[in-house]
Amino acid sequence: MTLEDFTEFTGDGDGDGGAPSEADGGGDSTADGGVASAADGGSAADAGGDSATEAGTADARGDAEDEAFAAYDATPAGSDAGLGVVSVSQGLRVAEEEDETSLKAFVTTGNRESVRLGKYLLIPYPDGERLFCRITGLEYAQEFQSDDATEIHARRQMRREEFAERDYKFVADLEPMSVVYGEGEGMKRRMTDRVPKPGAVVEEADDDAEIKTGLKIPDDGVFLGHLSVGGEKVRTAAEPPTVDYRVKDDYGDGDPLAFRHTLVAGGTGSGKTHASKNVLRQYLDSDRTYPMGDGRESRMAVVQFDPQDEYAQMHDDNPDLDDAFARRLEREGIAHGGYDDTVALVPRVANATYPGEGHRAERVEFTIPFSLAKDMPWLVAGSGLNDNQYPALLTLINRFFDNYGDAGTYSEFLSYLDDPALKEELHESGRIHEATFDAVKRRVRGVPSGIFDQDAKPITELDHTLVRPGGLSVVPTYHLPTSRQKEIVVLAVAGLLVDDKLSNDPESDRIKETPLLVGMDEAHNFLADADNVQAQKVVQKFTEAAKQGRKERLGLFLITQDPQDVAESVFKQVNTKIVLNLGDEDAISSVNIPSNLAGKVPYMEKGQMVVYSPDNSEPVELIGLSECVTRHD
């Protein structure tokens, strides 16, 4: 029981604070009148009837009232600084192993309502260095030795109008993240190698430079959002008061992370397209260039595959972005506004019309030439081929192009396969069994018609339009009737880009010599792990692209709501993961972010995100911009 509980028994007899009455079952009149002790000169039997004793008691009470204690001002001098102090009552230890670290802070009564899990704190050392840490646990502990699991305690608490903070200790568990030292531009961090002093004042981190240093966030780079804790932006004493989070984008300390690949994962309505547009717009900023092997500086080209016809809108300004918001973006160095150098490269497919009503970007139609199948035979593989059938397809395609040249069409290839003499020749020579030949022929004919060799310029002749330094090329597939047609178009164009990037003898020098970011929305539809041979070949190609990306200045920007379906060999090459709201446990588990942040993912509001980029910073929670920097309907 606390002191406050005890004083409730000594009230003025109004029923709440006084001693129990006889009617309450508390005892007889003797108990109400008092108890005489041997020191008073009488026995218990004399206690109720000795008038001399009663008179003496009254005189003593009067003397006590005349000699009341004098009142003194007990207000502490000065003012409190910080949230509380380092506590040693439950141990004070920092160690290399996280499980062996014990660092706790006592939080004073007035600060308890503002404390949240994940909040960043600083603890000073005597020599001026600071321990940067975050709150990982909060608990109330008993202040007095008492039992609060009793009927009488519970009923008294139920009658109180408010919680008595002074009855309890409030303790925060802290995780050391780094030691910060130095000032201004010379501020640095190192691993935690010192224990703070008992009683050291614990303060909320409110300096932009200290927070960025403590979390290893670069000062410059591609803007993703503002640092937050529990869905609220971290506030500092600087102007602007927010902490901007940026991804490293120069060669000063390793490779730009664009070329080490990015994954944006989020469910429907999480804001992943909004966030992706904002990030891609930063890569297109006119001030952003990359050094090339020949000494040139070149701007990045972005090719974005667009299944919902949303990214060509980046050509247009956002009408909801007002002047005040734009000025704020300018102060923080965030690129914004519609991007004029945006081209919609529209695949021409039979019986399909692209409406393109949602944007004002230039449109250029193209077709997939069948000649691409020479290097990408899986484009015409149809449904799954086994290990015997795929080599047979390669043989047939190679023989066809040997006879027809690069101008050979898909229609001519189908006629070529109808030749019974070809089938007989290959069977008798032992190169392709007749049953295997028939199986391959069925698969090839299973490819949807109207994709190859349509009435438009081949994509192979549009390399200077497809890849433009500082240009955004959007390939919409929303208007294509079938998912198989969409898959063939996306993989054909993406494969063309990857092949030229990785080749020592590229078909297009423009593609080879331009820094390139390939954005792929609904990436799970194109880069899923599978058992059939052609799917394995696709994954193998993009795995190789991901591995060599940093060397070839090729970055993958994958966007998906089903990250668990992206092939692991591609996924494990991704360095930066931007995770918005996901409700599926398998999806959350697949992105492999720290457990303390993974637990927040299902509860995040639109625009909230977790960023896990080990080569950029500590794992953090962010809030993206409330407005899209370009048009976004």
C-alpha positions as a printed Julia matrix, in Angstrom:
633×3 Matrix{Float64}:
   0.0     0.0     0.0
   1.16    3.51   -0.74
   1.23    6.47    1.6
  -1.79    7.86   -0.22
  -3.75    4.64    0.43
  -2.89    4.83    4.12
  -4.11    8.41    4.51
  -7.49    7.45    3.12
  -8.14    5.58    6.37
  -7.6     8.72    8.48
 -10.21   11.07    7.07
 -12.76   13.23    8.87
 -15.42   10.58    9.31
 -17.44   11.42    6.19
 -17.71    7.77    5.26
 -14.73    7.66    2.89
 -11.81    8.54    5.1
 -12.88    7.9     8.73
 -12.78    4.76   10.83
 -15.59    2.23   10.29
 -18.74    2.81   12.36
 -20.71    0.21   14.24
 -23.31    0.28   11.53
 -20.63   -0.57    9.03
 -19.62   -3.59   10.99
 -16.47   -1.95   12.26
 -16.83   -2.63   15.99
 -18.39   -1.2    19.21
 -18.31    2.19   20.87
 -15.14    1.37   22.71
 -13.25    1.14   19.46
 -14.7     4.53   18.38
 -13.68    6.22   21.58
 -10.0     5.25   21.56
  -7.73    2.73   23.27
  -5.92    3.41   26.53
  -2.47    1.99   26.95
  -0.49    1.2    30.09
   1.48    4.35   29.45
  -1.67    6.4    30.03
  -1.98    4.96   33.52
  -4.93    2.66   32.94
  -5.95   -0.67   31.6
  -8.05   -1.47   28.58
 -11.07   -1.78   30.84
 -10.61    1.8    32.11
 -10.28    3.33   28.65
 -13.91    4.3    28.12
 -14.83    5.76   31.52
 -12.0     7.75   33.05
 -13.07   11.42   32.88
  -9.66   12.64   34.03
  -8.02   10.88   31.14
 -10.49   12.45   28.66
  -9.82   15.93   30.05
  -6.05   15.41   29.78
  -6.4    14.27   26.19
  -8.39   17.4    25.28
  -5.73   19.67   26.84
  -2.98   17.91   24.9
  -4.87   18.32   21.62
  -5.27   22.05   22.21
  -1.56   22.46   22.94
  -0.72   20.67   19.67
  -2.98   23.01   17.67
  -1.32   26.06   19.26
   2.13   24.76   18.25
   1.42   23.93   14.53
   4.42   23.51   12.21
   5.57   26.6    10.31
   5.14   26.4     6.46
   8.23   26.63    4.25
   8.52   26.88    0.45
   9.72   23.44   -0.78
   9.78   24.26   -4.52
  13.16   23.12   -6.0
  15.39   25.88   -7.32
  16.07   26.08  -11.08
  14.26   24.11  -13.79
  14.36   20.51  -14.96
  16.28   19.69  -18.16
  15.65   16.56  -20.18
  13.25   13.63  -19.8
  14.89   11.99  -16.81
  18.15   10.41  -15.69
  20.11    7.23  -16.24
  19.12    4.7   -13.59
  21.44    2.12  -12.06
  18.81    0.44   -9.85
  18.28   -2.41  -12.35
  21.83   -2.52  -13.69
  23.82   -0.28  -16.01
  25.82   -2.03  -18.7
  26.7    -1.73  -22.38
  28.12   -4.76  -24.17
  28.92   -6.0   -27.66
  26.03   -8.44  -27.4
  22.67   -6.65  -27.41
  21.14   -9.16  -24.98
  23.82   -8.33  -22.42
  23.22   -4.57  -22.53
  21.21   -3.05  -19.69
  20.54    0.66  -20.03
  17.53    2.26  -18.38
  16.33    5.77  -17.66
  13.96    7.0   -14.97
  11.43    9.35  -16.59
  10.12   12.19  -14.42
   6.38   12.64  -13.9
   5.93   15.67  -16.14
   7.59   13.99  -19.13
   5.84   10.66  -19.11
   2.96   11.52  -21.46
   5.32   12.62  -24.23
   7.54    9.53  -24.21
   7.02    7.01  -27.03
   8.67    3.8   -28.18
  11.31    4.52  -30.79
  12.02    8.08  -29.65
  15.65    9.12  -30.12
  17.58   10.3   -27.05
  21.01   11.65  -26.13
  23.0    10.99  -22.97
  26.08   13.18  -22.41
  29.42   11.85  -21.22
  31.53   14.07  -18.93
  33.98   14.89  -21.76
  31.27   16.17  -24.14
  30.69   13.05  -26.24
  27.07   11.87  -26.47
  25.49    8.44  -26.46
  22.8     8.32  -29.15
  20.09    5.8   -28.33
  16.41    5.02  -28.79
  13.62    3.85  -26.5
  12.84    0.15  -26.93
  10.65   -0.45  -23.88
   8.5     1.4   -21.34
   7.27    0.14  -17.98
   5.72    1.23  -14.72
   7.36   -0.18  -11.59
   6.28    0.03   -7.96
   7.55    3.02   -6.06
   6.6     1.58   -2.62
   6.48   -1.98   -1.32
   2.79   -2.75   -1.76
   0.3    -5.18   -3.2
  -1.96   -3.51   -5.73
  -3.74   -6.74   -6.67
  -6.29   -6.55   -3.83
  -9.98   -5.76   -3.65
  -9.54   -2.72   -1.43
  -6.81   -1.21   -3.63
  -8.76   -1.84   -6.83
 -11.95   -0.23   -5.47
 -10.09    2.85   -4.24
  -8.44    3.22   -7.68
 -11.86    2.94   -9.33
 -13.15    5.87   -7.21
 -10.25    8.15   -8.07
 -10.68   10.62  -10.88
  -7.08   10.39  -12.12
  -4.02    8.18  -11.94
  -1.49    9.08   -9.23
   1.83    9.14  -11.15
   3.83    9.73   -7.98
   2.92    6.28   -6.74
   4.96    4.6    -9.48
   8.33    4.72  -11.19
   8.31    5.06  -14.97
  11.32    3.41  -16.59
  12.45    3.43  -20.23
  14.65    0.71  -21.75
  17.25    2.23  -24.06
  19.14    0.74  -27.0
  22.55    2.33  -27.6
  23.0     3.05  -31.32
  26.23    5.03  -31.54
  28.52    7.48  -29.8
  28.38   10.95  -31.4
  31.32   13.32  -31.03
  32.58   16.55  -32.53
  30.62   19.61  -33.59
  29.12   21.05  -36.77
  30.43   19.64  -40.05
  33.11   17.72  -38.13
  30.56   15.65  -36.22
  31.17   11.89  -36.41
  29.87    8.63  -34.98
  31.38    5.37  -33.79
  30.08    2.17  -32.26
  29.03    2.28  -28.63
  32.13    1.65  -26.55
  31.4     3.5   -23.3
  28.89    3.26  -20.5
  27.19    6.5   -19.39
  27.42    7.71  -15.81
  24.64    6.89  -13.33
  22.35    9.89  -12.96
  23.35   11.41  -16.32
  20.55   13.54  -17.75
  18.66   11.89  -20.62
  17.48   14.37  -23.26
  15.37   14.07  -26.38
  17.51   14.44  -29.52
  16.48   17.7   -31.18
  19.5    18.68  -33.26
  19.26   17.83  -36.95
  23.01   17.2   -37.32
  23.22   14.99  -34.23
  20.23   12.9   -35.31
  21.59   12.39  -38.83
  25.03   11.56  -37.48
  23.63    9.17  -34.89
  21.57    7.34  -37.54
  24.22    7.59  -40.29
  21.83    9.45  -42.61
  23.66   11.25  -45.48
  23.29   15.01  -45.71
  22.95   14.85  -49.51
  21.26   12.41  -51.84
  17.86   11.35  -53.12
  15.04   12.5   -50.82
  12.65    9.77  -49.58
  10.75   11.37  -46.7
  10.99   12.82  -43.2
  12.14   10.92  -40.12
   9.29    9.9   -37.83
   8.51    7.91  -34.7
   5.13    6.27  -34.19
   3.62    8.11  -37.15
   4.72   11.57  -35.95
   7.54   13.51  -37.57
  10.65   14.01  -35.47
  10.92   17.72  -34.6
  14.13   19.64  -34.08
  15.14   23.15  -33.04
  16.27   23.89  -36.63
  14.36   25.44  -39.52
  12.73   23.53  -41.09
  12.09   21.54  -37.92
  11.88   18.17  -39.69
  14.72   15.72  -40.42
  15.0    14.84  -44.11
  16.04   11.3   -45.05
  18.18   10.9   -48.17
  19.74    7.96  -50.0
  23.43    8.19  -50.89
  23.84    9.1   -54.55
  27.52    9.74  -55.2
  30.77    7.84  -55.41
  32.32    9.49  -52.36
  31.82    6.43  -50.18
  31.05    3.45  -52.4
  28.57    3.3   -55.27
  25.34    5.3   -55.55
  22.6     3.15  -54.09
  20.45    3.6   -57.21
  22.76    1.07  -58.87
  22.41   -1.31  -55.95
  18.68   -1.49  -56.51
  15.52   -0.47  -54.66
  12.32   -2.29  -53.72
   9.08   -0.45  -52.93
   6.57   -2.8   -51.26
   3.06   -1.81  -50.22
  -0.51   -3.02  -50.34
  -3.4    -1.46  -52.22
  -4.04    2.08  -50.95
  -0.71    2.3   -49.08
   0.58    5.11  -51.32
   3.36    3.15  -53.07
   2.73    4.74  -56.51
   2.6     8.21  -54.93
   5.88    7.5   -53.11
   7.51    5.96  -56.2
   6.7     8.99  -58.36
   8.23   11.28  -55.76
  11.44    9.23  -55.66
  11.75    8.88  -59.44
  11.27   12.63  -59.82
  14.34   13.17  -57.64
  16.49   10.98  -59.88
  15.46   13.15  -62.84
  16.57   16.39  -61.19
  18.71   18.46  -63.57
  21.5    18.77  -60.97
  21.93   15.0   -60.61
  24.73   13.56  -62.76
  26.98   10.51  -62.65
  30.62   10.13  -63.78
  31.19    7.75  -66.69
  34.21    5.62  -67.47
  35.42    8.02  -70.18
  35.41   11.01  -67.81
  32.04   12.39  -68.88
  29.28   13.4   -66.46
  25.88   12.12  -67.59
  22.35   12.44  -66.28
  20.35    9.32  -65.56
  17.71    7.92  -67.91
  14.6     6.35  -66.32
  12.51    3.7   -68.09
   9.33    2.92  -66.15
   7.02    0.01  -66.99
   3.48    1.09  -66.15
   0.65   -1.47  -65.82
  -1.96    1.09  -64.64
  -1.18    4.07  -66.91
  -0.14    6.32  -64.01
   3.52    7.24  -64.52
   3.14    9.24  -67.75
   1.26   11.71  -65.53
   4.68   12.76  -64.24
   4.84   14.99  -67.33
   2.19   17.27  -65.79
   2.17   19.55  -62.75
   0.15   18.58  -59.71
  -2.73   21.1   -59.54
  -3.1    20.43  -55.79
   0.47   21.47  -55.01
   0.09   25.08  -53.79
   2.73   27.83  -53.7
   3.43   27.5   -49.98
   4.1    23.76  -50.28
   6.28   24.36  -53.35
   8.36   26.95  -51.47
   8.86   24.48  -48.65
  10.08   21.86  -51.13
  12.51   24.37  -52.61
  13.92   25.21  -49.18
  14.59   21.53  -48.58
  16.09   20.95  -52.03
  13.32   18.57  -53.19
  12.71   18.46  -56.96
   9.07   19.06  -57.89
   6.79   19.97  -60.78
   5.79   18.14  -63.96
   8.7    16.7   -65.94
   8.67   17.94  -69.54
  11.05   15.31  -70.91
   8.53   12.5   -70.5
   7.64   10.22  -73.4
   4.99    7.49  -73.4
   6.39    4.63  -75.52
   3.21    2.77  -76.38
   3.36   -0.88  -77.53
   1.32   -1.47  -80.68
  -0.72   -4.68  -80.42
  -3.47   -5.89  -82.74
  -7.01   -5.05  -81.58
  -5.77   -2.83  -78.72
  -6.02    0.97  -78.51
  -4.17    3.11  -75.99
  -6.46    5.91  -74.72
  -3.78    7.92  -72.9
  -6.32   10.42  -71.6
  -4.69   10.96  -68.22
  -1.61   12.92  -69.31
  -0.16   15.32  -71.89
   3.13   13.51  -72.5
   4.34   12.84  -76.04
   3.37    9.41  -77.41
   5.5     7.2   -79.63
   4.24    3.8   -80.79
   6.53    0.8   -81.18
   6.36   -2.88  -81.95
   8.32   -5.9   -80.72
  10.31   -7.32  -83.66
  10.5   -11.08  -83.77
  14.27  -10.72  -84.19
  14.51  -10.23  -80.41
  13.6   -13.9   -80.02
  17.05  -14.8   -81.35
  18.57  -13.63  -78.04
  15.41  -14.1   -75.98
  13.85  -17.39  -77.09
  11.71  -17.47  -73.96
   9.54  -14.74  -75.51
   7.9   -17.37  -77.75
   8.02  -20.3   -75.35
   4.34  -20.09  -74.48
   3.54  -22.23  -71.48
   6.27  -24.13  -69.66
   8.95  -26.01  -71.55
  10.95  -28.76  -69.93
  14.7   -29.33  -70.11
  14.4   -31.29  -73.37
  12.0   -28.95  -75.15
  13.87  -25.69  -74.48
  17.09  -26.77  -76.31
  14.87  -27.89  -79.19
  13.34  -24.41  -79.36
  16.82  -22.86  -79.48
  17.77  -25.12  -82.38
  14.65  -24.19  -84.34
  15.03  -20.44  -83.77
  18.71  -20.46  -84.74
  18.02  -22.42  -87.94
  15.17  -20.06  -88.82
  17.28  -16.9   -88.52
  20.13  -18.54  -90.38
  17.73  -18.99  -93.29
  15.67  -15.79  -93.06
  18.07  -13.31  -91.49
  17.16  -10.72  -88.83
  14.2    -9.62  -90.94
  12.4   -12.92  -90.33
   8.93  -12.45  -88.82
   6.86  -14.4   -86.33
   4.38  -15.31  -89.08
   7.18  -16.72  -91.18
   8.45  -18.7   -88.2
   5.06  -20.36  -87.75
   5.05  -21.32  -91.44
   8.6   -22.6   -91.04
   7.49  -24.97  -88.27
   4.67  -26.32  -90.47
   7.2   -27.81  -92.9
   6.99  -31.63  -92.49
  10.38  -32.04  -94.17
  12.04  -30.02  -91.39
  10.45  -32.19  -88.73
  11.52  -35.39  -90.49
  15.08  -34.17  -91.03
  15.61  -33.21  -87.4
  14.06  -36.46  -86.17
  16.13  -38.71  -88.42
  19.34  -36.83  -87.54
  18.61  -37.39  -83.86
  18.66  -33.69  -83.08
  14.96  -33.25  -82.16
  12.56  -36.13  -81.54
   9.33  -35.77  -83.46
   7.27  -35.71  -80.23
   9.49  -32.94  -78.85
   9.14  -31.05  -82.17
   5.33  -31.22  -81.92
   5.41  -30.07  -78.28
   7.56  -27.02  -79.11
   5.33  -26.18  -82.07
   2.24  -26.21  -79.83
   3.95  -23.93  -77.3
   5.03  -21.43  -79.94
   1.54  -21.31  -81.45
   0.2   -20.71  -77.93
   1.75  -17.25  -77.87
  -1.01  -14.59  -78.19
  -1.23  -13.22  -81.73
  -0.78   -9.61  -82.69
   2.3    -8.84  -80.56
   5.24   -9.19  -82.92
   5.95   -7.18  -86.09
   2.98   -4.78  -85.95
   2.59   -1.58  -87.97
   4.91    0.61  -85.91
   8.61    1.28  -85.57
  10.56   -1.6   -83.96
  11.73   -0.86  -80.44
  15.25   -1.82  -81.53
  15.28    1.29  -83.75
  14.05    3.6   -80.99
  16.99    3.24  -78.6
  17.63    7.01  -78.64
  14.0     7.64  -77.7
  13.83    4.83  -75.16
  17.0     5.91  -73.33
  17.63    9.64  -73.06
  20.03   11.15  -70.5
  17.73   13.05  -68.13
  14.64   11.61  -69.83
  11.68    9.61  -68.49
  10.33    6.9   -70.81
   7.09    5.27  -69.69
   5.96    1.97  -71.25
   2.22    1.6   -70.52
   0.63   -1.87  -70.74
  -2.82   -1.09  -69.31
  -4.44   -1.23  -72.77
  -3.12   -4.7   -73.65
  -5.91   -7.32  -73.56
  -4.09  -10.25  -71.89
  -1.56  -10.7   -69.12
   0.61  -12.8   -71.45
   0.83   -9.9   -73.92
   1.83   -7.54  -71.1
   4.47  -10.0   -69.92
   6.01  -10.39  -73.38
   6.17   -6.61  -73.97
   7.72   -5.8   -70.58
  10.26   -8.63  -70.69
  11.2    -7.89  -74.32
  11.95   -4.21  -73.68
  13.55   -4.81  -70.27
  15.61   -7.65  -71.71
  16.8    -5.37  -74.53
  17.99   -2.81  -71.98
  19.69   -5.4   -69.77
  21.39   -7.19  -72.66
  22.95   -4.01  -74.02
  24.0    -2.89  -70.56
  25.78   -6.17  -69.83
  27.21   -6.74  -73.3
  30.79   -5.98  -74.3
  29.54   -5.6   -77.89
  26.15   -3.86  -77.49
  23.69   -3.24  -80.3
  23.1     0.26  -78.88
  25.93    2.43  -77.6
  23.32    4.87  -76.27
  21.96    2.26  -73.87
  25.42    1.04  -72.88
  26.82    4.51  -72.15
  23.9     6.08  -70.25
  23.26    5.64  -66.49
  19.95    3.81  -66.4
  17.22    3.15  -63.84
  14.67    0.5   -64.88
  11.43    0.84  -62.91
   9.09   -2.15  -62.93
   5.67   -1.91  -61.31
   3.96   -5.19  -60.35
   7.42   -6.75  -60.45
   6.08  -10.0   -58.98
   4.35  -10.69  -62.32
   7.64  -10.62  -64.27
  10.36  -11.73  -61.87
   8.65  -14.56  -60.03
  10.56  -17.73  -59.3
   9.11  -20.68  -61.23
   9.86  -24.24  -62.29
   9.6   -23.91  -66.07
  12.72  -23.25  -68.08
  11.84  -19.9   -69.66
  10.87  -18.34  -66.33
  14.19  -19.49  -64.92
  15.99  -17.87  -67.87
  14.21  -14.55  -67.24
  15.1   -14.6   -63.55
  18.66  -15.59  -64.4
  18.99  -12.6   -66.76
  17.75  -10.1   -64.18
  19.79  -11.69  -61.4
  22.87  -11.11  -63.5
  21.74   -7.55  -64.16
  21.29   -6.96  -60.45
  24.73   -8.35  -59.64
  26.51   -6.27  -62.27
  24.37   -3.17  -61.89
  26.8    -1.07  -59.9
  29.6    -1.69  -62.4
  27.42   -0.98  -65.45
  25.49    1.93  -63.9
  22.23    0.01  -64.13
  19.69    0.22  -61.31
  16.48   -1.76  -60.78
  13.54    0.02  -59.12
  11.05   -2.73  -58.3
   7.52   -1.93  -57.11
   5.21   -4.66  -55.82
   2.42   -5.53  -53.44
   3.59   -9.16  -53.27
   7.31   -9.04  -52.42
   7.21  -12.69  -51.37
   6.7   -13.65  -55.04
   9.83  -11.91  -56.36
  12.57  -14.47  -57.06
  14.97  -14.7   -54.13
  18.04  -14.5   -56.38
  16.91  -11.04  -57.54
  15.54   -9.99  -54.18
  18.75  -10.58  -52.25
  20.61   -8.15  -54.52
  18.34   -5.29  -53.44
  20.02   -2.93  -50.98
  17.28   -0.38  -50.26
  13.81   -1.56  -49.18
  10.99    0.94  -48.82
   8.1    -0.8   -47.06
   4.67    0.8   -46.77
   1.56   -0.76  -45.27
   1.37   -4.51  -45.83
  -1.31   -6.68  -44.25
  -0.05  -10.1   -45.34
   2.26  -11.82  -42.86
   4.16  -13.67  -45.59
   4.77  -10.39  -47.44
   6.04   -8.69  -44.28
   8.29  -11.61  -43.44
   9.75  -11.71  -46.96
  11.08   -8.12  -46.9
  13.31   -9.14  -43.99
  13.34   -5.88  -42.05
  14.17   -5.67  -38.3
  11.42   -7.09  -36.1
  10.83   -3.85  -34.18
   9.89   -2.13  -37.47
   8.15   -5.13  -39.03
   5.62   -5.03  -36.19
   4.61   -1.5   -37.2
   4.01   -2.26  -40.89
   0.37   -3.52  -40.66
  -0.64   -0.39  -38.71
   0.98    2.28  -40.86
  -1.22    4.93  -42.45
  -1.01    5.95  -46.1
   2.4     7.49  -46.81
   4.11    6.04  -43.73
   7.03    3.79  -44.52
   9.95    1.86  -43.12
  13.29    2.17  -44.88
  15.88   -0.56  -44.5
  19.06    0.35  -46.36
  22.06   -1.06  -44.46
  24.62    0.71  -46.64
  22.89    4.05  -46.15
  21.69    4.34  -42.54
  20.23    2.6   -39.55
  16.7     1.2   -40.17
  14.21    4.05  -39.74
  10.56    5.0   -39.95
   9.6     7.82  -42.33
   6.61    9.86  -43.45
   6.53   10.65  -47.16
   5.36   13.94  -48.65
   1.64   14.54  -48.21
   1.43   15.78  -51.82
   2.83   14.2   -54.95
   5.46   16.43  -56.55
   3.93   15.71  -59.99
   0.4    14.95  -61.13
  -1.11   11.89  -59.46
  -4.8    11.13  -59.98
